[in-house]
Amino acid sequence: MQGSYPIRIMSRVISIMFAVLLVSTGLFSGCIDVEQNPSLTGGQQDPMRGVWISQEGDLTTIYRFWENGTFDAWSRSVDTRPKYIYTSKGKWVVRGVHEYATEGEHIGYGEVTALAIRRILNLAYDPPSDTMTIKEYQNQVFARLSHDPDAPLDTAVLFNR
């Protein structure tokens, strides 16, 4: 019986150590906050903030992204038939590193019919070129016009090229 006493003590010590390890692991993992979307350091603004333009063929599209997570957009065809204009506004969110999503109303005004839908678009920002693309329309590349989303635009010049 003398040999079983040290085994019981070692068994209890191992059980206690294992319990302490489990509890400390649980506490430690609960205290770690894994940040999915890295925040910007002091004074930095999100790179999406500002005014963006895409001029592909006879289609001009402009987006304005504000720091408060809202956006406005409008687009106009110039020479195509039927001509159309659309406006869009809503919210934008960070989805990952240089990945964003917009959700909002999308209202189209054409010569034939009007269209109103709720739409979600996924955006990708490319820091080296300071351009943005809409993943659903990758051939449409947006260049930055201004870091200030409230910058005045001469839409007569932009839309009547």
N, C-alpha and C positions, 0 to 999 in steps of 0.2 A: 503494500500500500504506500510505502514511502515514495516509490517511483511515480505514482499517479498524481501526487500533490504538485510537483513542479510542472507537470504537463497541464493540469487544470489552471494554474497561475498563468502559464505562457498562453494558454488558449484564451483566457480572459484578457490578457494584455493585448494579444493580437486582435481580438474582437473589439476592444475599446479603441485601439489605434485605427482599425478599419472604419469604425463608426465616426471617429473624429475626422478622418480623411474624407468620408462621404459628406459630412456636415460642412466642413470647410470648403470643399469643392462646390457644394450647392450655394453657400453664401458668396463665395468668390465669383461664381458664374452669374449670380443674380446682381452683383455690383458692377459688372462690366457691361457697358452700353456700346454695342457694336453699331456704329453709325453707317447706315446704308448709303446715305447721300452726304458726302463730306461737306461740312459747312465752310463758308468762306471766312478767312481770317479778317481781323479788324480793318475796316476801311475798304475791303474789296466788294465789288458789286458782281452779281451774277452775270456771266458773259452773255446771257440771252437778253438782258435789259437793253433796250434801245429800239432803233428803227432799222428794218431789214427790207431789201427790195430784190425781186427777181424779175428779170425781163427776158423771157424766153419766147422767141418768135414774135407774134403780135399780142402776147399776153403779158401784162404787167401786174405784179402782186406785191403788196406792201403789208408788212406786219409791224405792229408796235407792241413791245412787251414792257410792262411796268414792274417795278420791284415788288409791288403788293400782290403779284400773282395773277394779274388780269392782262388781257390782250385785246387788241382790235386788229382786224385785217380787212383789206378790200382788194379786189382784183377786177381788171377790165380788159376785154379783148378790144383790139383796135380795128383791124381790117377783116376779121372773119365774119361769116354769116352763119347762123344768126349771131349778132353781137350779144354779149352778156356782161353783166356786172354782178359781183357777189360781195356781200359783206359778212363778216364773221366776228363774233366777240364772245368772250368767256373767260375761263380760268386756265392757267398753265401751271404745271408742277414739274419738279425735278424727279426723274425716274432712275437715274444712275449717273455715272461719271459722263458728263457731256451728253446726256440723254434726257429728253423732256417730252411732255405730252400736253396737248391742248384739248380742251373740251368746251364746246359751246354751240350756240346757234349759228347756223350757216344758211344765209338767205340769198338765193340767186334771183336775179331779175333778167329775164331774157325777152327777146322779141316775140317768142312763141308762148312761153309760160313762165310762171314764177315757181320757185322751189324753196321750201323751208324745211330743214332737217337739223337734228342734233348730231354733232360730228366730233369724233376723237381722232386726232392726228398725232403721230409720233415723230419727234424732231431729233436730229443729231447735229451737234455743234462741232466744228473742226477748228481747234485753236490755232494751228500753224497758218491756216489760210484765212482765219476769221470769217468763215462762211457757215451757213446752216442749210441743211436739206430736210425735206419732209420724207420720211422713210417710205411712205406710200407712193411718193412721186419723186424718186431719186434723181431724175434728170432735171429737176427744178432746183437750182442752186440760188441761195439768197446771199447777197453781200450786205455788209453793214453800211447804212447811210449815216448813222449817228449813235453814240452811246446814250444820248438823251432821248427818251421816248416821246417827249413833248416838243422836240425840235420841229420848227415849221417846215413844211414841204410845199414846193410849188407843183401841185398835182397837174396843173395845166401843161407844164413842161414834161412831167413824167408820163402822163397818159397820152400826149399828142406828139410823140416822137416823129 
